[in-house]
Structures are given as C-alpha cells and as structure tokens.
Amino acid sequence: MARETDRIPDPDGETPSDIRTMEDFASYVGLSRPTVSKYFNNPGSVRSKTRARIERAVEQSGFRPNLFATNLKRRRTRVLGVIIPNTTDPFYMELTRRIEDIAQDAGYFPFVLSSNGDSDLETEAIGRLQSLSVAGAIVVPLGATRSNADLARLEARIPLVYVDSSPDHDMPFVGTDNVQTFHLIVDYLCRSGTAPAYLGMPDINRNAGARRDAYAAAMSAFREPARFIDIPPETTWEFERVGHESMTAALSRPAFPRTVLCANDRIAFGALLAAWEAGLKVGHGDDADIRIAGHDDHPLSRYSCPPLTTVAQNYGEIARVAMQKLIRRLEGREETGERHMLLRGDLILRRSA
C-alpha cells in the first residue's frame, strides 16, 4: 500500500494514461486509497496540505473518479435525488444549478430527473431514485389536487424535502410566500393606477391555486373586486402560449382590463405579445394603454419589451434552506426553524407597470 508521504507524484512511475481506478490514482499521488476517497467525497474533510496535493495530482493527471458507481456500492450513498417538473423552465434550471453547487460543496452527488409535467414520468423518476439507493431527495411535486402515492412511499424510505409546490400533508417544505408577494404587488398596482385583473396559470401544481387565492385575498384586503381573465381548461407547461391566447381573447372585448397581473412571468410574456399585436402601448406612463405585471423575476423579464414589473423569488435562499433541511435530516440532526418554510419576495419595478 502506498505510504502517505509528502512526495509529489513521480512522473517516472505511473503516468496519467495508466490511471483507471481510484487505486491507480492513490498510487500515483502517494496516498492511501481511503484518504483519496475521503477527499473526493468531501474535499473539506482532509487536511489542507493533503487537499492541495490531491488537487495538484488531479490537475496533472486529469483523473475523475466514477463517484456514481462507487456510491451505489455503499449501503448509505452520497447520491442525492432531485426531481423537477420541467427542465426548460428557467426557474427550475436556476434552482437546480444552485442545489447542485451546494450539494457538491457538502460532498454529495446530485442526480437530477424531470417529470416533464407528467404524473407517469414522475412515478418513473421516483422508481429510478429508489433503484439508485439515493440517500435523500429534493422534489418539486406535481399534483394539483393530490400527492403521488409513490412519493409517499419514497418519504417512508429516505429523507425528503419538498420545494416550490407544497405537498398536501406535513412534510419539510421550502417555497415562496405567495400571500406576501401577491399582497406586495397588488398593493403597488392599486396605489399606482387601476386595480388589476388576474391572468392565471394552468392547474399544473398547487402553486396555481395558491397564487389565485393569494390574488383574491389581496384584492379583498384593498376592498377591490377580484376579476379573473379566462384561461383554457388544460394542463400544460406552455405558459407563454396560454398567456398569449388568453390575453388576445380578453383584448378583443370593448371593456378590456387596463391593468393585468399575471400568475408568473412566462404568462406575462405571452400577454405582452398580445398587447403589442393589438397595437397597445404597455407601461405606467400617462400615454400608456395598459399595464402588465408578472411574478417570479424570470431571467428574461428585464429584457422583455418593455421590461417587466414583477416580484422576485429568492432562488438561492430556497436552494440553501432546502439543502440545509435535507442534510440535517441525512445526518440525523434535529431540524431548526419552521418545518414549512415560506420565504419573502421583493417587488421589482420596471417599465411595464
């Protein structure tokens, strides 16, 4: 067995092209196999001098261990599952990126799957996580009316934290406080112009109903009647299309709403297109015909025409708190803070409203 000396990997010994396994790399770097494995699972768990030595050898050799295969051999793996409903939605893309960064810093290997908004695919994704013997999981569930029974069985086997769309029972959850965010933007819209009508999102998860109810509650608080723009009765993630078609229909009527609050920014993008096609000027000035606002602070919302007034969700904090909850559960420690965590959003004022 290689001794843990301070020598630099010997170029006259094994060459980078010879390195195929963790044992080969341990021999190359001159450290024990357990020490090298410990580093790859959690770099912060080894001494700084040892870490620098391994990192130098990694750079020289180009070696990358198959941690995925290694983890599967263990009873308790370092693999974490992540299930999201849509891989193309920028919110979930950014949320996943931040979860991956935090997981890797903590020595875990995140494995991301998408349900693509389909309950059958969600069940298939759950099955894959079970077959991989993941240590725990973060899940953005579907289920506008009820939870997937397979998720309930997964809860019984591993630590699990829900994100964004709350489950219908008591489980760790991290999301945005829709009541706070919709009160915030309804307050602004009512004070700065006509009260908003609501252009909702399809019932693809519990967020749809939660945001609709939050809008109605905010309007009631300001003694304004809630007004809802009709949307097609379909379950789809094509939010831009739904926003465009619904807004086009609303604008075809003589008494169309002069202020519109959309359930999310992607719905708002479709509404902006419909207003442009109708020859209307969107904005908050005296010369504007209509105001349109969204929710979420989509990465493209600042680049829409005009830039979109919205409410920003804190992607980074959602990911941080969710991972903190999951890791505490994995380590058998007591949870800190609220089990059901709702984070505040911030009003982002731009030119559309």
C-alpha positions, 0 to 999 in steps of 0.5 A: 500500500502506498505510504502517505508521504509528502512526495509529489507524484513521480512522473517516472512511475505511473503516468496519467494514461495508466490511471483507471481506478481510484487505486491507480490514482492513490498510487500515483499521488502517494496516498492511501486509497481511503484518504483519496476517497475521503477527499473526493467525497468531501474535499473539506474533510482532509487536511489542507496540505493533503487537499492541495496535493490531491488537487495538484495530482488531479490537475496533472493527471486529469483523473475523475473518479466514477463517484456514481458507481462507487456510491451505489456500492455503499449501503448509505450513498452520497447520491442525492435525488432531485426531481423537477417538473420541467427542465426548460423552465428557467426557474427550475434550471436556476434552482437546480444549478444552485442545489447542485453547487451546494450539494457538491460543496457538502460532498454529495452527488446530485442526480437530477430527473424531470417529470416533464409535467407528467404524473407517469414520468414522475412515478418513473423518476421516483422508481429510478431514485429508489433503484439508485439507493439515493440517500435523500431527495429534493422534489418539486411535486406535481399534483394539483389536487393530490400527492403521488402515492409513490412519493409517499412511499419514497418519504417512508424510505429516505429523507425528503424535502419538498420545494416550490409546490407544497405537498398536501400533508406535513412534510419539510417544505421550502417555497415562496410566500405567495400571500406576501408577494401577491399582497406586495404587488397588488398593493403597488398596482392599486396605489399606482393606477387601476386595480388589476385583473388576474391572468392565471396559470394552468392547474399544473401544481398547487402553486396555481391555486395558491397564487389565485387565492393569494390574488383574491385575498389581496384584492379583498384586503384593498376592498377591490373586486377580484376579476379573473381573465379566462384561461383554457381548461388544460394542463400544460407547461406552455405558459407563454402560449396560454398567456398569449391566447388568453390575453388576445381573447380578453383584448378583443372585448370593448371593456378590456382590463387596463391593468393585468397581473399575471400568475408568473412571468412566462404568462406575462410574456405571452400577454405582452405579445398580445398587447403589442399585436393589438397595437397597445402601448404597455407601461405606467406612463400617462400615454400608456394603454395598459399595464402588465405585471408578472411574478417570479423575476424570470431571467428574461423579464428585464429584457422583455419589451418593455421590461417587466414589473414583477416580484422576485423569488429568492432562488438561492435562499430556497436552494440553501434552506432546502439543502440545509433541511435535507442534510440535517435530516441525512445526518440525523440532526434535529431540524431548526426553524419552521418545518414549512418554510415560506420565504419573502419576495421583493417587488421589482419595478420596471417599465411595464407597470 
